Amino acid sequence: MKTTYLIIAIGCVLILAATLLAGCTENTAPAPATPTTTVPPETTAPVSVPAETTNSVAASPAASITATPASPGSSVTTIFVNGTSDGDILTVPASERVLVSLNENPTTGYMWNATVSKGLAVISDTYIAPNTTLIGAGGYHEWILAPDTVGTYTFKAVYMRPWEGASSAADTFSLVIVATPN
């Protein structure tokens, strides 16, 4: 009788091994990735955000991006700035928009807490997730700003955990926007 149980047990082990082996030999090659694009609000053309660099605040001028016209016969120009523009004074015509893009990783609890001066409208306030499957990878936060009229405005942001509050060691970003007549 012991022999019968032993044969049944060996048969079950062989069936289990064959099942596991069949599962391990399937085609496990990843499916080809489909290309994706990130489209900021208020535009229809994809905008690629360059990686932030360090120690080049004054060396890199802001790039200009022409967006799709809001209505036939008009165009909206958006000036792009990132973390390298910290502390800069940006002079733009009052009809233009400013897109501020800063690296952010909310999986760590840290997020940008932004404030603007009176007269500077926040058209869009969006977090853009990374295009990766890596757990904990950071993305970036974008604000599209528009001055109401000719004048001087400020945009300030503090990178902090909301429940801890701002500390003197927190990363900060500030930008002065001078809107001039068209």
C-alpha positions in Angstrom: 0.0 0.0 0.0 2.9 2.3 0.7 4.1 1.8 -2.8 0.8 2.9 -4.2 0.9 6.2 -2.2 4.5 6.7 -3.3 3.7 6.3 -7.0 0.7 8.7 -6.7 2.9 11.2 -4.9 5.6 11.0 -7.6 3.0 11.4 -10.3 1.6 14.5 -8.6 5.1 16.0 -8.3 5.7 15.3 -12.0 2.4 16.9 -13.0 3.1 19.9 -10.9 6.7 20.2 -12.3 5.4 19.9 -15.9 2.7 22.6 -15.2 5.3 25.0 -13.7 7.8 24.3 -16.5 5.1 25.0 -19.1 4.4 28.3 -17.4 8.0 29.3 -17.4 8.7 28.5 -21.1 6.0 30.8 -22.4 7.1 33.8 -24.5 8.0 36.4 -21.8 9.3 39.0 -24.2 7.8 42.4 -23.4 5.3 43.8 -25.9 6.7 46.6 -27.9 6.0 49.9 -26.2 3.6 52.2 -27.9 4.9 55.8 -28.2 3.3 58.3 -26.0 3.3 62.1 -25.9 2.7 64.6 -23.2 0.5 67.4 -24.1 0.3 70.3 -21.7 -3.1 71.9 -21.1 -4.0 74.8 -23.5 -1.9 73.3 -26.4 -2.4 70.6 -29.0 1.3 70.1 -30.0 3.4 67.8 -27.8 6.0 69.5 -25.7 9.1 67.7 -24.5 10.5 68.9 -21.2 14.3 69.1 -21.1 16.0 67.6 -18.1 17.0 70.1 -15.5 20.7 70.8 -15.1 22.6 72.4 -12.2 24.9 75.4 -12.0 23.6 77.0 -15.2 21.0 79.5 -13.9 22.2 82.5 -16.0 23.7 80.5 -18.8 20.6 78.9 -20.3 18.0 81.3 -21.8 14.3 80.3 -21.7 13.2 78.5 -24.9 10.2 79.8 -26.7 7.3 77.4 -27.7 4.6 78.5 -30.1 1.3 76.9 -29.1 -1.7 76.3 -31.3 -3.8 79.5 -31.7 -6.7 79.8 -29.3 -8.8 81.2 -32.1 -8.4 81.7 -35.8 -6.1 84.6 -36.6 -4.5 84.8 -33.2 -1.6 83.0 -31.6 -0.4 82.4 -28.1 3.2 82.2 -27.4 4.4 80.4 -24.3 7.8 81.0 -22.7 9.3 77.8 -21.1 11.3 77.9 -17.9 12.6 75.2 -15.6 14.6 74.9 -12.4 17.7 76.5 -14.0 15.8 79.8 -14.1 15.5 80.1 -10.3 15.9 83.7 -9.3 15.7 85.0 -12.8 13.8 88.1 -14.0 11.8 87.2 -17.1 10.6 90.0 -19.4 7.7 89.1 -21.6 4.9 90.8 -23.6 1.7 91.0 -21.5 -0.1 88.8 -24.0 2.3 85.8 -23.6 2.2 82.9 -21.2 4.9 81.4 -19.1 5.2 77.7 -18.5 7.2 76.8 -15.4 8.2 73.1 -15.2 9.9 71.8 -12.0 10.9 68.2 -11.1 8.6 66.6 -8.5 8.3 63.2 -6.9 5.1 63.0 -4.8 5.9 59.4 -3.9 8.4 60.7 -1.4 5.7 63.0 0.1 7.4 66.1 -1.3 5.4 68.4 -3.6 5.8 72.0 -4.8 3.6 74.5 -2.9 3.4 77.5 -5.3 2.1 81.0 -4.8 1.7 83.9 -7.3 1.3 87.6 -6.8 -2.0 89.4 -7.5 -2.5 89.9 -11.2 -0.7 86.8 -12.3 -3.3 84.2 -13.4 -2.6 80.5 -13.0 -4.1 79.0 -16.2 -3.0 75.4 -15.4 -1.5 73.6 -12.4 -0.7 70.0 -13.4 1.5 67.1 -12.2 2.9 65.1 -15.1 3.7 61.5 -14.2 6.9 59.9 -15.5 6.7 57.7 -18.6 8.1 54.6 -16.9 7.0 51.6 -14.9 9.7 52.1 -12.3 8.2 52.4 -8.8 9.0 55.7 -7.1 10.1 57.5 -10.2 9.5 61.2 -10.2 7.8 63.3 -12.8 7.4 67.1 -13.0 5.0 69.8 -12.1 3.8 72.4 -14.6 2.2 75.8 -14.2 1.0 77.9 -17.1 0.9 81.6 -16.0 -0.5 84.6 -17.7 -0.1 88.2 -16.5 -3.4 90.1 -16.4 -1.9 93.5 -17.5 1.4 95.2 -17.8 3.3 95.0 -14.5 5.8 93.0 -12.4 4.7 89.7 -10.9 6.2 87.0 -8.8 6.0 83.2 -8.8 7.4 81.4 -5.8 7.4 77.7 -4.9 8.6 75.6 -2.0 9.4 71.9 -2.3 8.1 70.4 1.0 6.0 67.8 2.6 2.6 69.5 3.3 2.2 68.0 6.8 5.7 69.1 7.9 5.5 72.7 6.7 8.3 74.7 5.1 11.7 74.6 6.7 14.8 76.7 6.1 16.5 73.8 4.3 13.6 73.3 1.8 14.3 73.7 -1.9 12.8 76.9 -3.3 12.1 78.4 -6.7 11.3 82.0 -7.5 10.7 83.9 -10.7 10.0 87.5 -11.4 7.9 88.1 -14.5 7.9 91.6 -16.0 5.0 92.0 -18.4 5.6 94.8 -21.0 3.2 96.3 -23.5 2.8 94.2 -26.7 
